[in-house]
């Protein structure tokens, strides 16, 4: 049943325009209307896998209708041969190989026609399989690679060697040709998906590129260390009449006594790589096109687009009024060992001498997808990384000058857009997302990876859309993602700047035997080894498909908001080319309430300081932050220096950069370049060393909407016309207190938009701030403006979505349940069963043999007596349900969905005075059933699900505690933020409050999620453990004797609990790290409980990150059971400690001492 509040919002969303005019429409009333139920252009799309050409019109049309009915906005059509056996892939008579024939294009046009009828957007994969290539790409237009041959280590040339009879060393076969060998079939990497190389077919295509000779100074395993100055290009000594023979080198090589020399043969060769999972016939599958060869790319597009044109597909483009928007190319998953940059380009960029450095570049496998580099040569100095940096820059330039330039031109001429994942090779990931004329795309769920691409779109200003291949590598595997998992992931995409989700993916319903009961899927198949690497967003997910309309409605609302206006961030965080964002620094920026983007060298060169802001092509920012100790190109260092001189806020965090990353420097040696960087950086004064100093350095950088420091909050912000919009998400699974700061110019009219309900409500400000709570893995949007933005007709009276939880007059746990297992989904599971267990009715199904493989619905029924008071709302709280969704029915009413955490439902209007029956329907994840089928005694069934054999079951079931809470209003407790205290910390904080160690402060809040400072921690330890003043007071230069904390610091110093930083500082107002807290606490325990001093064995996976002075303390407290590591076995020594965490630790020590 749809709630009345949702119905009200839907009615409002469809109100006639004339009625709105009579109600004096406000500027953003249209936004409120579409936010409630966004149009199809804002809805998530899905990658739609086709089994090659083996599809039919009726089924295609049915599946498109299904997508439309479930709030999808479109699909990307991706024909492929994934998940199939080697026999099927190699059988040219199999119907999958009808891709590209007349019938295939008839079906494609039928799908485009139906999509247009439904208002859905369609993108095409670039052919079949990936990456770009196919039947029209001959071997000479394939990607090219370097190969290496050399004198064997035990046959190196010496002064005694006969230099008249030498031969050119033969090329060595790179390991990738075994890893990705075509002969591996479906037993190969990723179920044979990448079995695309055949050494025997291409080895005769080798061409000698260069022959070098060099002195060897050391041999370490496969790597030979060379004397850089000795490298000689002897290509001209190769005998042109006798292939493979080298002319007499006696007068060429200056080999001295006891020296060892090596001949290095550098070859080029077409890789011989076919598109991955192509459904072309063997003779037609062709090769991947060379992304660095403009002529090859032109020829590829001419053939590809001509085929689309000749089959009538191009008449369906958006430009022609149809549904076809873009062509998609996957993430440059190439197989070249090391890209070949033409010598002319290297000479132009770095001079004639650079070619002598080529041996250092020959790290074969470095550029191969999923590859492992084999470093055959290095130099004895530190130049290797610098040389490779320069070479990678040349590769990156070739990608932009060839692949991007030609793709945009050729597709644009036909009214199509390139949708490109621009990473994996050595390419500037930020720049590749900022290229004009493309739709940039990313993937996965790592925030910093996502931000590389979104930042490129933002700072170049060439695309408002940023798409993501979504949920592809979720650790739970296929059929494990719950509605709540999707919701949390959607939030993460939004706060990372992604606003065009493309699920990975949905498989065409194909009638083919030999697959699991879920049917064919390219990445979940018993026919391909290791095939459990994707999400199946389709009706094959019998458990959660019924909830996708709700999931997509949430996603559409979120995407609608994050596409409004223009990106509006505060800070640019520098990311080195071919590197990654500084994770700790980016997390700190987010913690402090900043909106931020990454910035690259290319944009730094374009940046200017104008009107108090740092202007880049895509917008304006208030500061640039450079991470500690990064290498900076000379040009970037100079750009930062000039910006700082002009008045820009340039912040060098930690160690100032003192080196440039490259080898080539046109004004001298690379050491001269280093000196230039150091000089530029020395002129910049803003140099914070810790989080507090960083906050001070950036205090003027925050935008119109920000939030107070919180480890779990993240934000993306958009600038609207006369107003500001912030989408704020809680990334933890615990409720978080939030304090939002609004610029005074916009604070008069502040609104909250809830993507869960589609409601817009007026926010209540307190002293210029917006305060409340965001649910675990929840999100809220804030819009603020200087004038009224929404008319009253567009606002809901459904309540404040971030209101503080109110106090319950009763909080009754429901403990007596009847559980019925009904086989309404899977008739083969055991017949309907009833379990009554008053002693332990709520449990984890995965822990009981009779339940652990069930995907049937569980119906929990309980009877309760209620004396209904309409003025007091009743909320049913389900507690934990694991990997499941829930629905609730009260008495004879309809089931209502409870699919998102915290799994609560207001049932006030459903209760009657007297006896009430509550039924909770639990829908467990499908995956557990599939794991059970893999363990079946029926060999055929087990074989069809073998990809999940031995996998661990997911927790599922109504595990509770289930409570019915009757609320009366505001809390009666003194704390204003009691609801923000995590359950695991409530007793500890209550104990410290009772003992007077912790107080609620002036505002009645303990701020449990805020970081505790060093001064506060010292006070807590001194009071909690009863330390008294013994001896002299502390002698720290940064302790004000009149401060509130001075007495506690004195006592702590007198008892040798603290020592400061060795420079006379204590930093009382800095947040304390986990390792520093442990040092103080362990010393206190040792003094009071006579604990033996011993560092013991390493306890944590990140022991190497724990400072030496803290290692004994961390291990000691761990052995005593006082501190625990993270779930992944790490300790996280440098993370700041929250007040809730500190309270629990102090409480444990107090208990231990007693």
N, C-alpha and C positions, 0 to 999 in steps of 0.2 A: 504494500500500500504506500502511495506517495503521501508524505506528510502535508498537512494543511499549509504550512509555511512555504513549502516548495511550490504547491499549487498556486498560492498567492503570488509568488515571485514570477511564475510562468504566465499568469494572467496579466500581471503588470508588464511583463516583457512584450506582450502582444497587444497592448493598449493602442487604440487608434492615434494617429498623429494629431488629429484635431482635438482629442481629449487632452493630450499633453499640452497643447497650446493654451487651452482654457485654464490649465493648472499652472501656467507661467513656467514653461520649461526652463531648466537651468543648463549651463554649458555642457555638463557631462551626463545628461539624462540618456542620451543615445548610448553612451558607454555602459551605463547601468542596464539598459535594455538588452544589449547584445551579450554582456557579461553573464546574465542569467541563463541564456541558452545560446551559446556562440554559433555562428554560421559554420558551414562545412569547411571553409578555408582555414579555420582555426583548430580543427579537430586532428587528432593524431592519424598518421598514415601507417601502412604496414608493407613490409617487403613480401611480395606475393610470389612464392616459389611455384613454378610450373615444371612438371616432369618433361623437359624438352618441349617437343611439339605434340605430345600425346594428351591433348585437351579437347574438350568439345564445347560448343557454343552454349548449350543449355546449362551446363554446370558452371561455366564462367559467369553467365548472367545471374545464376542463383547466388553465387558467392559474392558478387558485387552488391546484390540486393542485401545480403546478410551484413556486409560491411556498412552499408548506408543505414540499415536499421539499428546498428549498434554503435552509432556515433563515431564511425571512422570517417576521415576526410578524403581518403584516397589510397592509392596503392602504387608500389613500384613493382613492375613485372620483371621477374628474374628467371628465365628458363635455364635449367641446369640439369646435370646428371648426378647430383649428390645423393648419398645414401643408398646408392645402387651397387650391385655386385660388379666385379670386374667383367664378368661374362656379359652382363647387360650393357655395360658401357662400351664394350668392344664389339658387340653384335650390331652391325650396321643395319640389320633388318628389324631391329627393335623399334617400335613406334616412337620412342623418345627422340630418335634421330631424324624425325620428320620436321625438326626445327628448320624454319626458313623456306619451306615449300609453300605452294599455293594455298593449301588448306590451313597451314599455320597462320598465314597472313589474313586469311578470311576470318579465323577465330580471333586474331588480335584486333581486327577492325570491329568485330562484333562487341568485343570487350570495351573498346574505346567508345563505341556508340552508346552502350548501356551506361558507362561511366558518365558520359556527357548528359544523358537523360536524368541520372541521379544527382548530378552536380558534384561528382567526385573528380579529384585530380589524379592523373596518371603520369608516372615517370617510367621510362624504359631503361632497363639495364643495357649497357653498351654491348649488345650482342647476346651470346649465351656463355654462361660462366663468367670468369673475370681473370685478369684485368683486360683492358682493351686489346683486341686482336681477333684472329679468326682466319677463315678460309681465304681471305683476300690479302693476307700478309705473308709474303714469301720469306724464305730463310734469311735473305740478305737484308730484309727490313725488320728482322727480329732485334731485340735488345742485344747489345754487344758487351763483352766482358774481357778483362785482362786475364791471362793465364801466366804462369811462371814455370820456367825450367832453370835448373842451376847445377853447377858441379856438386857432386855428392860430398858430404862432409868428410868422408875418409879418402877422398880423391882430390882434395884441394890442390891448387897449383903452388909449387914452391920453386926455388931457384934451380932445383935439379930437374924440373919437369921439362918434357919435350914440347916446346911451344909451336912446333911445326906441324903437328898432326892432330890438332884439336878439332872437335866438332861442336856444333851448337847444341846445348842441352835441350832435351825433349821436354815438352810441357808436362807438368804433373797434373793428374786428374784431381780436381777439388772434391772434397768430401760431400759437397752438396749433390753431386751426381749420383751418390749412393743413397743419401737421405731421401731425395725426391725422385728416385729412379722410376721410370714408367713400369719397369718389370716388378716393382713392389706391389702394384695393383691395389686392391682394397685392404691389403695388410700394411700398407705404407702409412706415412705420416697423416694424422687426422683422417683415418679411415680411407686412405687412398685419395683424398681430395687433392693432394699436391703431388701425386705421382705423374709428373709431367716432363721429366728430363730423360734423355737417352744419349749417353756419352758416345756410343758407337756411331750414332747418326751424324754427329757434328764434329767429332775430333779431327776429321780430315779437312775441316774448314779453317783450321788455325792459320794465322798469318804472323810471321815474325815482325814485330813492331820495333823493338830495340834490342841490342845486345850490349851489355855493360860488363866491365871487369872492375873488381874492387878488392881491396885488401881486407881480410877477415881478422878481427881482433879477438873474437870469442865466438864459441858455438854453444848455445844453450837450448837443448832439446831441438825443436825445429827452427829456432830463430838464430840467424847468423848476425852478429854485430859487425858492422862495417866501419872502416875509417872513411868518414864523409869526404875528406879532401882527396881521397885516392880514386874515387869513382870516375871511370873513363867510359865514354860512349865509343864503342868499337864496332858499331853497326856497319860501318864502311869496310870492315875487315872480313865480312862474310863473303865467301866465294860465290860469285853469281853463276858460275859454270857448274860447280859441283854442289848440289843442294845439301845443306847441313854442314858443310866443311868451312872451317875458319882458316883464313890465310895465316901465314907465319907471324906470330906475335912476339918473336924474340926481340925485335926492336921497338915494340909498342908498349909492352908491360914492364915497368921498372921494378921487377921482383927482386928484393934484396934477400940476403941470407936469413933464414929462420922466419921469413914471412910466408903467410898463406893467402892465396888469392882465389877468388871465385868468379866464374863466368855466370852471368845472369841473363837469361833469355826471357824477354817479355813478348808475349803473344797477344793478339786479339782474335776473338772468335765469336760468331753468333751463338747465343746461349742455347738455342734449340728449345726454348720454353713454349709450351702450349697454354692457352687459356685454362684456368683451373675449373674443373667440373663442366667443361664444355659438353653440350649435347649434339655437337656436330659429328658426322660420320668420320671414321679414322682418316680417310683420305682428304677430308675437307676441313679438318680442325685448325690447320694453319698454325700461326705463331703469334706471340705477344708482339705488339708493335713497339719499336724502339722509341722511347719518349724523348730522346735527345736528337732525333733525326727529323728535321722539318719535312723533308721530301717524303719520307716514309709515312709520317703522320698525315700529310696531305693525301697521299694515295689511299691510305686506310679510310679516311673520312669520305673521300670521293666514292669509294666502293660501297661503304656502309650506308651513306645517305642516299646514294642512287638506288640502292635496293629498297630502302623505305619509300622513296619517291615512286619508284616503278610499281610498287605494290599498294600505292594509295594511302600510305600511313601518314605522310606529312600533311595531308589535308585535315587531319584531326588535331593540329596543334592549337594551343591557346590563342596564338596570333591569328589563327583562322577561325576562331570561335569554338574550338573543340576542347577536349579534356587533357590533351597531351602537353605537359609542361616542360619536362627536362629529360636529359639523358644522364644516367648515373654511371660513374666509374669508381670502382672500389679503391682501396687504400694503397695503390702502387705496390701491390704484392708481387714484386719481380724476383727473378732468380739469378740475376747477374752477380758475379763474384765481386767485381769492382768495376764501376762504370768507366768507360773510355771517353775522356774529354779530348777533343781534337787538339793536337799539339799547337796549332795556330792560336787557339783560344788561350791556352796556357801561356804562350809567349806574350800574347797581347796583355794578359792580366798581370803576369809576374816576371816577364823578361825571358831572355833566351836561356839563361842558366838553370831555370827551374826544372827542366827535363832531367838534369843530372841528379835531381833529388827523387826521381821516380821510384827507386827501390824501397824507400820508406813508405810509399803509398800502397805497396802491393800486399795489403792485408786481405787476402782472398776470403770471401764469405762476409765481409763487413757490410756489403750492400745487399746481401741476399735476404729475402724474407725468412724469418725464423732461423737465420744463419748464425754460425759461430765463426768468428774471424780467425784465420791462421796467419800469424805474423811471421813471414819468412825472413824479413830483414829489418834491422833497426840501426841507428847510428849511436855512437857512444855518448853523445850529448843529449840535451833535453829537447832537441828540435823535432823529434818524430811527430808528436802531437801537433806541433805548429804546422809542419808540412802537410799533414792530413787535414788540418783545418782549412788551409788555403785550397787544397784540392777539393774538399767538400764544398767550399764556396763556389768553385768553378762548376761543379756538378749542379748545384742549386741554380746558378744562373742559366745553365743549359736547359733545365726543366722549364723555367719561366720563358725563355726565349723560344723554345720549341713546343713542348707539349701544351702549355697554357695558351700561348699566343695562337697556335694553329687551331686548337679545340674551340676556343671562344669565337674565332673568326668563322670557322666552318659551320658550327652549330648555330651561331647567331644568324648567319645568312638564311637559315631555314626556320627561324623563329623559335629555336630551341635554346635551352640554357644548359650549361654543364654543371651537374651536381657532382662535386669532387671531394673525396677524402684525400687531402694532400699531405700525406706523411708516410713514414717508413724509410724511404731513401734519405740521403743527406740533403734535405730540402728545408729551407726556412719555413717551419710550420706556421708561424704567425703570418708571414707574407703570403704563403700559399692560400690562406683563408681570406686574405684581403684583396685578391686579384679582382679587378673589375670585370663583371660579366659572368660570374659563377655564383652558384649557391654552395657555400662552404658547408662541409659536413665533418662530424667527429663521431666517436663511438665510446662504448663502455660507460663506467660510472665513477671514474676517478676525476675529482673536481679540477685538479690542475691540468690534466690532459684535456678535459672539455674546454677549459678556459683558453688554452692555446688557440683554438679555432674561433671561439666567440670573440676573443680579444682582437684577432685579425680582422674579423668583420667590423668590430667597433672602431678600431683606431684608423683603419683605412676608409671607413664610411661607405663601403660599396655594396653592403647587403644588410638589410634589416632582419632577414631570415637566417637562422643558424640551425641546421638540422643535425640529428644524431641517429645513428644506427643503434637502437636502444635495447638495453637489457640482454645483449648478445652473450656476454661471458659471465652471467650471474653465477656465483659459486654454488648455489643450490642445485643447478642443473635443470633439465627439462621437467616441466610439470610440478615445479616446487614454488613458483612465485604466487603469492597470495594477493588479494586486492590491496592489502596494506603495504606489501612489498612494492607493488606498482606505484602506489600513492607516494611513498617515501622517495622512490626513484624519480618520479615526475618532479617532485620538489627540488631534488638535487640538480636535475637538468635545468630547471628554471633559474635557480640562484647561480648557476654556472654560465648563464647567458644563452643556453639552448632554448629555442622556442618553436621547434618544428620536429616533434618526435616521430620517428619511423621505426615501428616495432620490427624486430628481427625474430621471427616473421611468421607468415601464415602459409601453410602448404596446401596446394590444390588437392581436393579430395579425389584421390587416384585409386582406381580399383586394380590393385596389383598384389599378388600373394607374396608371402615371405616376410612381411613387415609385422611390427607389433600391432596390438589391437588399436593403437592410436592412428594407424595408417602410415603412409609414406611421409617422411620428412627428410630433407637433405642432411640434417645434422643430428638426427636421432634415429638410428637404424641399426638393426642386428647384422646387416650386410656389410657394414663398414666399421672397422676397429676404432675404438675410442670415440664413438659418435654420440656424444652427450654434451654438446658445447653451445646450444642455442636455446632460445625460448620459443615455445609454440603458442602463439596468440591466435587461437582459432577454436572452432567448435570441437576439435579433437580433445581439448581440455575440458572433459566432461564436468569437472568440479567447478571451475571458476569462469568458464565462458559466459554463463548467465549473468555475470556481474560486470561484463565489460562495458555495457552501456553506462553504468555508474562511474567506472574507472575513467572512461573516455570523456564523460561530461566534466569530471574534475580536471582532467588534463586540458580540455578545450578552454575551460575558464582560465586556467593558469596561463596557457599559451596566449590567449587573447590579451591578458594584461601585459605580458612580457613582450608583446609586439607593439604596444601603444607608444606613441611619441618617439623620442630618440634616447639612445643609451646615455646614461648620466652617471659617470663614476668619478670618484675623488682622486684616486692615486693610480699612477702607472708604476708597475713593478717590473724592473728590467729582467729579461730572460736572455741568456746568451744564445747565439745561433747554435743549432744542433745540440742544444742542452735542454734542461727542464727548469720549471719554476722552482724557486727555493720554497720547499714545502713548509718549513717552520715559519718563515717570514710571511708567506701568504696566509697561513693560518692565524698569525698574530694580527695582520691587517683585518681579517674577518672578525677576529675576537674583539677588536677595538671598535667595531662598528663602521668600518669603511667599505665603500663600494670600490672595487679596483679592477683594473685590466692589466694584462701583460704588455710589454712593449719590446720591440726588437731594434736592432741597429739601423735598419732601413728607415724606420719612422723617427728615430732620434735625429737623423740627418735632416729630416723635414720639419722638426718641431721649432716653434718660435714662441717667445714670451710676448703676449699681447693682452692689454687691458687687465692685468693682474692674473692671467691664467696661462697655462702652457697649451698652446694651440697645435693640434695635429690634424691631418686631413679629415678624420672622423669626428672631431669634437674638441672639447677643452677639459683640462685636468688641473688640479691644484698643487700637485707635487709629483715628483719622480723619486722612487726609492730604488737604490742599487744594493743588492745583497752583499754580504761580507765576502771579500776576497775573490770576487769573480774576475775573470780576465775581460778587458774591454778593448775593442779595436781603437786605434788612435783617433779615428774620425769620431767615434762615439764619445770618447773621453773629452775631445775638444768641444763637441756639441754640448755636452753637459756643463763644461766650464763656461761656455758663452751664455748658456741659459741662466746659470747661477749669477754671472756678472750682470745680466739684464734684470735680475730680481726674482727669478723663479726659485721655488723651493725645491732644491735638489738635496736629497738626503742619502748619505753614504752610511749604510748600517754596518757596524762592526769594523772589520779590517778594510781599509781603503784599497781599492784596486791599484795594483802597481805593475801589472803586466798586460801586454796585448796577446791575443791568442794565436796570431799567425807568425809565419816565418818571414814572409816577404814584407819589406818596408821600403817604400820608394825613396825615403830620405836618408837611408843608411841601413845598418844591420837591424835585426830584430831586437837586439839589446838597446839600440837607439830608440826604437819604438816603445820598448818598455819604459825607458826614461821619460819619454814624452807623455805617456799615460800617467806615470807617477807625478809628474809636474802638474798636469791638469787637475788631478785629484787633490793634490796638496792645496790648491787654491779654494777648494770647497770646504766650508767650515762645519756644516751640519753633519755630525758624525756620532749619532747615538750608539750606545753599546748594549743597551738592554731594552726591555719592553716599555718601561716607564719613560725612558729618555726618547724612545721612538714616538710614544704618544705625545710628549711635549713638542717634539720637532714637527709633528703633523697636526698640532692642535687647531690650526687655522684651515686645515684641508677638508674638513668634513662638509658635506653638502647639505641640502635643504632638509633631508630626512636621514637620521642616523640612529644608532642605538647604543646604550651603555654597554661596557665590556661584558662579553658572555662567550664562553668557549664553544658553545653549541649552535649559536646563531650564524646565519649567513644571509646575504642580501644581494639583490640586483635592483637597480633603480632606473626609472625612466623619467625623462623630462617631457611634460605635457605643456600645452599652451597655457601659461599662467598658473600651473600647478605642478606638483611632483608626486610620483608614484613609486612606492618601494614594495617589492615582494620579498618578504622575510620568512625564512624557513628555519625550523628547529631540526637539526641533524641528529640529535640524540633521541633515545626512546623514552626519556624522562621529560615530564612537563618542565618548562623553563619560564622563570620570571623574565619579563621584558620591560625595559624602559626606553621609550622612543623619544628622541629629541627632534623637535620641529623648529625650523628657522622662524623667528618671530614674525617675519613678513607673510608666512603661510599658516600660522598657528590659529588663525581665527576660525577656519573651517577645515576640520579634519574628519576623515571618514575611514571606516574599515570595510573591506570587501573580503568576503569569505568564499574561497573557491569550492568549499565543500557544499555550500547551500546556494550559492549565487546571490546571497543577500548583500545589500549595501546598508550600512548603519552609521549613524552619527557617533563620533568618538567623543568621550569625555576627557578633557585635559585637566591635569593637576599641576599647578605651578609651571605651566608651559611644557609639561611632559605628558606623554601618553603611557600609562602603566597597565600591565595586565600579565597574562600568561599564554604561552603557546603550547599546545599539547605536544606530547612526544611524537616526533616525525610529522608534525603538523606545519601549517603555513598560514600566513595572513598577509593581506595587502593593505597598505596605508596610502591614502591620497590626501594631500593637504594643499590648500589654496588660499589666496587672499580674499576671495569672495565666495559666495555660495555656489557650490559646484553641482549639487543634485537637488531637485525639487523634492518637497516632502512626499509627493506621490511615489517617488522612486526609492524612498527609504523604507526599511522594514522595521517593525516593532518586535521582531523575534528575539531580541536580546543582543547583548554585546558579546561577540565571538571570542574576545580575550578577557572577559570578566573573570575576576577572582572566584575560585570555587567557594561556595557558601557552606555554612555549617549544617550538619545533619542533626535533626532532633532524634532520629533513630537510624541505625545503620545495621540492619538485621541480616545476618548471614543465613542463606538458604542452604541447608545441609542434607535434607532428605529428598532424594531424586530417584526416579525410575528412568532407566535408559533403554530405549528401543532401537535396535539396529534394523533399518528397513532397506531392502534392496531395490529401491526405486530407480537406481542407476545401473546396477550390475547384478542381474539375476543369477549369475553363476556363483556369487558369494553366498555364504550359508543363509538358510532361510531366516526370516524375521525372528529376532531373539529379544528377550526382555531380561534385563539385569536390575536387581534391586539390591543396593548395598548402602545401608544407612551409615555404616561406619566409615566407609571410604568411597563415596559415590563418584567423586570427581578425580580423574587420573589421566595420565598421558597414555594414549593408545599405543604408542610405539614401544612401551615398556611391558606390554602384555601379549603373549603369543597369540591369543585368540582375536586380538584387535590390530596388531601391528601392520598387517597387510591390507586393511580394509580401506576402501574409498566410498563405501556406502554411507548414507547420511545417518547420523545419530540423533535421535529425538529424546531430549532430556525433559522430563515432566516433573513438576513440583506443585504442591498446593500450599497456599499461604492465606492467612487471615489478616485482613486489613480493615481498619476503621478510616475510611477515606475522608480526608480533609482537602477540599478542592483548592484551598488557598496555599496549600503546601505541596509542592511538586514531588512526585515519586520517580526516582531514577534507578533503573535496573542496571547493575554493573556486572558484567560477565567475568571480569578478571582475565586470566590467560586462556587463549584458545589455540596457541601454537600455529602451525601452518594450516590454517583453516579459515573459513568464513562462517558467519552465523546469521540466523534469522530468528526472530522472536515472535511468538503468538501469545496473546493474553486472552484467556477464556475462549470464546467462540469467534474472536476477531481474525483478521488476516495476518499472515506473516509479514513482518517488516524486516528489511535488511539491516544487519549490524556488521558491516564488512570492514570498517576502518577502526583502528585504535583511537581511543581507549576502550572500545567495545561497550558503549553505554547507550541506553535508550530511555527517554522520558515516556513513562507508561501511565501517567496520571489519568488521562482521559479514557483509559481502557480498564481501569480497576473499578470494582464495586465494593461496597461495604460488605464484609463477610468473607466467604471463601472464594479464592481466585485460583485459577489454574494457569500456570506459566509453562509454556513449552519453548525450549531452546533447540533449534535445529542446527547441528554442527555439520558443515560440509568440509571434510578433510581434503588435503591436497591429493591429487590423482597419483602422484609419484609413488607413494607407499604401496599401492596396489600393483603398480608395474614392477616394483622391486620384488614383490611376492611372486608375480608370474615368472620372473627370472629364476626363482627357486622352485618352480613347479616340478612335480614328479613326471608330468607329461613332457616328454622330450621335445615334442614339436612346439609346445607353448613356451617352454624354457628357452629354446633356441631363438624364438622370435623376440625375446626380451633380454637376450644375453648381455646387451650393453650395460644393464643395470645389475648384473649379478654381483653380489657381495657389497652393494651400496648400503649405507646406513639409512634407517628409516627417519622420517621427519617427525618431530613432536607434533601431536595433534590431539584434539579432544577438548571438552569443557573441563578445564583444570582449575578454574576459579581463582580465589574464592568468589562466589556469586553472592552479591548483596543487594538488598532493596533499601535504598536510602531515601528518607523523607526529609526534605530540606525546609528550614524555616526562615532563612535569610542570611544576614551577615554573621560571620564567626563571632563567638563570644570570647575566644582566646585573645591574648594581648598582641600577638604577632600579626603584622599586616601581611606577611608573606608565608603564613603557615602552610598554605597549599603547595608552595613551591619546594618544600622540604621533601627530598626523596624518601620513600618508605624505608630504605635501608639505613637512613641517617636520623630518623625521627627520635628513636630512643636515646641515641648519643647526644643529640642537641638538647633534648628534654633534660637529660642528666646535667649537662653543662649549664643550662639555664637555671636549673634548680639550685646548683651550687654557686651561682653568681659568677661563673667564669665567663659566660657569654651573656650579652644583653641584647635587647632588641634595637638598641640605638635610638636616636632622636625620632626616627620615623616609624619605630616599632617593627623594624625588619631585621632579620639575621642575615639576609642575603646569602642563602646556602649555596647558590651556584656561582657566586662571585669569588674571585681569587683572594686568598688570605695573604696579608702582607707579612714581612719578616717581623715587624714590631708586634703585630697582633699575635703571631704564633709564639713569640717569646712570652708575651703576657699570659697566654693560655697555659703554656708549659709551667711557668713559674707558679701561677695560681693553682692549676690542676694537680701538680705534683708537690706542692708545698715547699718550694725552695725559699730560703731566707737569705738576707744579705749577710755575706761573710767576706770581710776584707774591703779593698778599695773599690771605688766606682769605676765604671767603664771610661775608657779614654778614646772615644771616637769623635772625630772632627765634625761629623754630620749629625750628632745627637744634640738637640736643643735641651738644655737642662730643665726648661720650663714646659717641655712637651709632656703629654699624658703618658707616653711610653718610656720616658727616661728612667723612672724607678725600676721598671721591669728589666730594661736592658742592663742597668747597673747590677741587679741581682744575678742575671744570667751570666754576665761577664765575670762576676766575682766567684761564681760556681763553675767556671770554665766550660759553660755550655756553648759559648760563642767566642769567636776570635776575630770576626771581621774579614776584610779582604786582603790583609797584609799591608795595606796602604793607609790605615787609620780610618777606614770607612766601614759603616755597617749597613747602609742603604735601608733604613727602616721602612720606607714607604714602597719599596719594590715588592712585587709579588714573589713569594717564595717558591722555589722549584721542589720537585719531589726528592731530589737527592740532598738538597740543603736542609729540608725539613727532617729527613732521616738522620742526618748527622747530629742535629740538636737533640732529637728524640732519643737516639741510641745512647748518647752520652748521659742523658738523664736516667735512662734505664740502667746503664752500667753502674752509675753512682748509687742508685737506690736499691737495686736488686742483685748487686754483686755478680753481674754477668761476665763470664770469661771472655777476654778479648781474642777474637780469632776471625780471620776473613773467610775461612772455609772455602769450599769449592764454588765455582761460578754457578749462580742460580738462574740467571736470566739470559735470554737470547741476545740482548743488546748490552751485555756487560762491558763491551768495548766502548760504549758511549758514556758509561758511568765514570765520573772523575775519580782519580786515584784516591783523593782524600775522602771520598764518600763510599768507596767500595765496601770497606769493613762494616760500616753502619748499615748499608742497604742489606748486605747478606746476613748480618746479625739479626736485624729486625725480621727478616724473612724466616730465619730458622726459628725464631720465637713465635711465629705466626701472627705478628703484628702488622706487617705489610705484605701485600700480595702483588703479583704482577698483573699485566693485562691478560686478556683471554688468549692472545697469541704467544704468551711466554715472555714478553718483553717487560721492562720496568718503566720506560719513558722517563729518564732521569731529569730531563730539562723542562718537562711540562709543568705548568703552574698548578698548585693544589687549590681546590675549592674549599670553602669554609665547611661544607658538609663533609668532605673527605677528611679534613683536618680534625673535625669533631669526632669522627669515628675512630681515627688513629689514637687520639688522646684518650678517649674513653677506653680503648683496648689496653693502653698502658696503665691507666688507673686501675682497671680490673686485674691486670697482670701483677702489679705491685702489691695489690691487696691479697 
